Amino acid sequence: MTEVADQFTEERAGEVTRVAHWIDGALVEGTSGRSGPVYNPATGEQSGEVDFATTEEVDAAVQAAKRAFASWRSMSLSRRTELFFRIRELVHDHSDDLARLLTLEHGKVFSDAQGEVARGLEVIEFCCGIPELLKGSYSEQASTGIDVYSIRQPLGVVAGITPFNFPAMVPMWMWAPAIACGNTFVLKPSEKDPSASMLTAELLKEAGLPDGVFNVVHGDKVAVDAVLEHPEIVAVSFVGSTPIARYVYETGTKNGKRVQALGGAKNHMIVLPDADIEMAADAAVSAGYGSAGERCMAVSMLVAVGHAADDLVGAIQQRLPQVKVGDGMKPDSEMGPLVTREHRDKVASYIEKGAAEGAKVVTDGRESAPDNGGFFLGVTLLDEVTPEMDVYKDEIFGPVLGITRVDTYEEAVRLVNENPYGNGVAIFTRDGGVARQFQFEVNAGMVGVNVPIPVPVAYYSFGGWKNSLFGDLHIYGPEGIQFYTQGKVVTSRWPDPATSKVDLGFPQTR
Ligand code: NAD
C-alpha cells in the first residue's frame, strides 16, 4: 500500500491527516499557516487538513518543473512511451485505492468512483500512443532541393486547476497529455478532496517519472492567482464553475498564457413523444442523480415534448423510491452525500425556491435524506419548471431534476439553443431523421442520441460551447495534444554542391 492510501486505513479512521504539497518528487509541508478542512461527507467528520500554498510555494513548484523540463523534453519518445505504459499499469493496479479516496473525500459511491478512475485511465492509455500523436508531416521537394516538414514541440511548464467533482479523472485529462507531450506540470487540485492527487504523485514517482515533472500545490484563490500570474507558466487548463472559468481565462490570457477553461453546465435531455419512455426514464434517473447530480454532464433539465410528459413523470416517479441513498462505501448505496454541508444546504434551498416560483414538487429530497450527520439529500423531482425560474436558469449541481413541458420539437431545441451554457445535451427518440436534424442544429459541444451522458471517449476531445468553455481547444484527445504543443515548420535544403550559387531573390517554391 502507498503512503497516501495507508492514511485511510481502518486503524487510522478518526485521525485528521495533514495534506501537504508535492514538489520536486517529495512531500513539502506548507508554511503559510493557512489551511482548509477535508471532510468525509458520509459522516460529516473532518478527515484531513490541507495546506494552502503561498505565492512562494507555487513558485518553488514552478522552479522544480522548470529544472526538470530540459531533460524531460529530451527523453526519447520510446522511453517516454515505456514510462507511460508503467504509469498505466500502476494506476490500473491502484484503481481501487484511488476510488476509495474519492469516495471518502468526495462522497460518490465506490462503483461510481471506480468508473471515474477507469475513464481517466483511458486518457492515460491514449497517451501511451504519444509517438503516433506527435507525428508531423513531410513534403519532399517542396521546391527544387528543398523539403518542408512540421514538428510539434512541448510548451514548457504548464499548470492545471481542477474541481472537486472528479478529483482523479479531471487531473488525468490534463497531466497525462501534458507530460506525454514533453511538458512539466503543476497541479492545483480542489482543496475539498485533495488526496487523490497525492496518491497520483506517489504512483508517478514509483513508475519512474523524474522528480519535478509532476508537482502538486494545494490552496485557494491565492494559489490560483499565483499560477495565473507566474511568468514561467506558459499554459493553464482549468475545469470548474463558469464564473471562475471566465476569471481564469481572462487573467491567464492577459498574462500571456494559453488557456483552456471549462465551465459549468445546464444539460437538457429532450424526450420526444415517440421515445421509449421506460428507457428514457431509466436514463433520466441515472444521469440526473448519479454522483448526486455533481457532474458537469449530469442531466438537470428534462424537456418533455407533447404527450411524453405525463408518461415520463409517472415512470420517473415510480423509480425514485428505489434509489438507495447512503454511505458510498456501503455496497448497496447507489447515491452518496453531497461534498460539503454548505453545498448540500444550497442545493436543498432550490427545492424551496422552485416551489415558491411555481414549480410542482413531485418528490422532495429533503424528506428522504439519511439523518446521520453526513451531507445527504435525497432525490428531488420538480415538474412544470419554466425558463424564467431560477431552478431552470441556475446550475444547481445536486440531485434535483427539473421537467419542463413544451408542445413541439422546435420549442425544445430553441430552449437548448437559447441557454447560456452549451456543455452536453441529449435527445431521446426513435426517429433517426429527427435525431440527425438535432445534431445538425443544436448549439452544444457534446450531443447524445438516446445516450444521456455523452462524455466523449479518450480519442475524441471533451468540451462545451458558450459559457461552458472559454478558449479555443477542447480538453484531452487530439485537441489536448494540440493544446499542450506548439507547431514548428522547418524548411530545409541540403544543397548539392554542384548547383549551389548566390541568389538574393525571395525564396520561391515553384
Ligand atoms: P469551482 O469553480 O468552485 O473550483 C474549481 C477550482 O477553482 C478549484 O481548484 C478551486 O480551488 C478554484 N477556485 C475556487 N474559487 C476560486 C476563486 N475565487 N478564485 C480562483 N480560484 C478559485 O468549481 P467546483 O465547485 O470545484 O466544481 C464544480 C463546478 O465545476 C461545476 O460548475 C461544474 O459544472 C464544473 N465542472 C465542469 C466540467 C467541465 O468539463 N465543463 C467538469 C467538471 C466540473
Boltz pocket constraint, residues with backbone or C-beta under 6 A from the ligand:
constraints:
  - pocket:
      binder: B
      contacts: [[A, 161], [A, 162], [A, 163], [A, 164], [A, 165], [A, 166], [A, 170], [A, 188], [A, 189], [A, 190], [A, 191], [A, 219], [A, 220], [A, 221], [A, 224], [A, 225], [A, 239], [A, 240], [A, 241], [A, 242], [A, 244], [A, 245], [A, 262], [A, 263], [A, 264], [A, 265], [A, 295], [A, 296], [A, 395], [A, 397], [A, 423], [A, 464], [A, 468]]
      max_distance: 6.0
